[in-house]
Amino acid sequence: MTSRVRSVVLCCAAVAAVCYGYGGFEATLAYPGMGGLNRRLSELNTGAPPAGWAGSDTFKVRAPLVWLGGHGGGIAGPVSIGGRGAFAVRQDKADSLEAQFAGALAGFEVGYPYVPRHWFWVRPCLELTGGAWVHYVHSLDAFSEPNFSRYFMAWTFGMTPAVEVMGRLRYGGESFTGLFLKAGWYVPFSGPVWSGDQDPPRFSVKGFSLQVGLRFGRYPFEPMRI
């Protein structure tokens, strides 16, 4: 077993010595339209039982929605190929109800890094993204009798054209630590497709997103000229 482990370690070290790649952590601020969600949640709060919970306040769910996650990729000739995953959780309250949100997404990305300087790149990219999430709406005292609860589940699939800029601190030859900022616009191909309550929220998931993160990798960063 020891010899097999040693062989695997040596193999991984050999691959790392000849391949280029990167990975890191990120936070994404997403700005979907929240108008329809606020209207539906407010109807649940202020409506008469059993359709609502007889409150008097309206929900004020505001963007951004914060997604936390990680990413990784590699360089194949002149293009970058990679992927990422992220999750988001949040809660909002009115006077009688609480709305909890949880979601997860995954994406596959292709980009073209343009490197005018050894310490900097600009990377136009296109990501195909799929995600699913759930809204759970319940009375503030969820264990009281009687209580109120509804849930809405949805999924969507689409693309995000984006532009990323990254500065890097180079060390150990071709290894680097970088800080990046990426701006994009999510365009859904399908969805959101809802399940759960018969009258789900009506809002658009398309919208602007801003991503910031820390990246580690190995890349020669030879300047490219278009």
N, C-alpha and C positions, 0 to 999 in steps of 0.2 A: 504493500500500500504506500509506503514511504517513497519508493522509487517512482510510483505513478504520480504522486503529488508533486515530486520534484520535476518530473517531466512536464506536467501541466504548467507549473510555475515558469520553467524555462521557456516553454512554448509561448506563454503569454508575454514574457519579457521580450522575446524575439519579435513578436508581432508589434508590440508597442514601440520597438526601436525603428521599425520601418514604416509605420502607419501614422497618419495624422488625424486627429480628432479633437473634440471638445465636449464639455458638459458643464452643467452648473445649476444654479437656482434662480428663480424669477418670481416676480409679483406682477400681475396684470390687472389694470384698472379698466373695466368694461363699462360702456355707457349705452345699454339698450334702452328702448322706450319703456318707461314705467307707468304711463298714464292708465292703460287698461288694467294693469295689476292693482293700482291704487283704487280704481273705481270698483272692481270686483270685491276686494277685501273690505272696502268701506260699506258696500251693500251687505256683506255678511255681518259686519259689526252693528250696523244701524237697523237692519231689517227686523221685522216682527218674527218671533219664534213660530215654527221651527226653522224657517228659512234664514233667520238671522239671530242675533243675540241681544237685540233691543238696547244697543249702546247709542251714544250721541256724538262720538268723535269720528273723524275720518282718518284713514291711513295716509301716511306721507312717506312712502318708500322712495328713496332717492338714489340715483347713481352717484358714485361708481359702485359696481359690484367687484369685490376684490377676489381674484383667483391666485392661489399660491401653488407653486409646483416646481418641477425640474425638467431639464431638457438635455439632449445629447445629439451629437451628429459627427459627421466626418466630411472630408474633402475628397471628391472624386473628380480628378482633372480640374476643370475650371469652375465646377459647381459644388455647392454644399448640399448634403442630404442628411436629414435628421428628423427627430420627433420630440414630442413633449407630452406631459400629463399634468393636470392641475385639479384642484378642488376648491370649493368655496362654501362657506357657511355664514349665515347671518340671521338676525331676528329683528322684527319690528313689532311695535305695540300700538294699539289704540286703547280706549278706556276700558273695554271689556274683553278684547281678543288679542291674542299674540299670533304672529305669523312667523314660522321658522322655515328657512330655506337651506337646502343642501344640494350640491351639484358636483359633477365630475366631468372632465372632458379629456380628449386625447386628440393629437394632431400629427400629421405627417407633412414635412416641409421640404421644399426645394428652393435654393437660393443661389445668387451669383455674387460672390464677394469681390468687390473692386477695392484694391489696396493701393492708394496713391502714396502712402508712407508706411514705413515698417511698423509704426506704432498705432495705426489707424486703419479701419476699413469702413466702407459703405456697402450694404448688402440688400439689394432688392430681393424679395422672397415671396413665395406663395405657399400658404398652408391649407391643407384640407383638414377640417375639424369636425368631430362628432362629439356630442355632449348629451347628458341626461340630467334631470334635476327633479326635485320634489318640493312642493310647498305644503306645509302642514299647518293648518289654522285651527286654533283651539281656544277655549275660554282660559282666562288668565290663571284661574285655579283649576288646573286640568283634572284634579282628583275630587272635585266637588260633585255633589249630586243635586240637581241634574248638571250636566256639562254639555259643551258644544264642541264639535270637531268636524273638520273637512280636510280632504287632501286633494292635491292636484299634481299629477306626474306628467312629464313631457320629455321629448327628445327632439333633437334637430341635427342636421348635417349641412355643412356649407364650406365656404372658402374664405380665407382672409389674405388679401394682397397687402403687403406691408413693406416698409423700408426700415432697415436697422443701421444704426451707427454704433461702432465699438472702438474704444481706446484700450490699449493693452500695455502692460508692463512686462517686458521680456526678461527672462532669466534662464540660465542653464542651457544656452544655445537656442533651441527653437521652442522651448516651453514658455508659456505665458499665463498671466492672470489678467482678465479683462473686465471692464464694466461696459454694459451695453444698454441702449435705449431703442425701442422699436415701436413704431406707430403703424396701426393697420385699421382696416374696416371690414367687419364681418358681414358676409353676404350669404344668407341661407339658401340652399338648394331645395330643402324640404323642411317642413315643420314651422313652428313647433306642433308636434302631434301629441294631443293630450289624452290622458285617461284619469279615472278617479271620479270626481264630482261631475254631474251632468252639465254644469254651466261653468266652464273654466274661464280664467282670465283671458282678455284679448289684448295682447301687446306684441310688439315686434322685437325679435331678438337681434335684428341687424343693428349695427352701430359702430362707433369709434372705439378703439381700444389702445391703451398705452401700456407698454411692458418695459420693466427695468429689471436688470439682473446682474449677477456675478458669474463669471465664466472662467473655467480653467481648461487648458488644452495644450496641444503641440501642433505647430503649424509654421512653415518656413517664412511666411509673410513676405515673399518676394513681390515687389510692386508690379501690378498688372496695368497695362495701358490698353484702353479700348480703342 
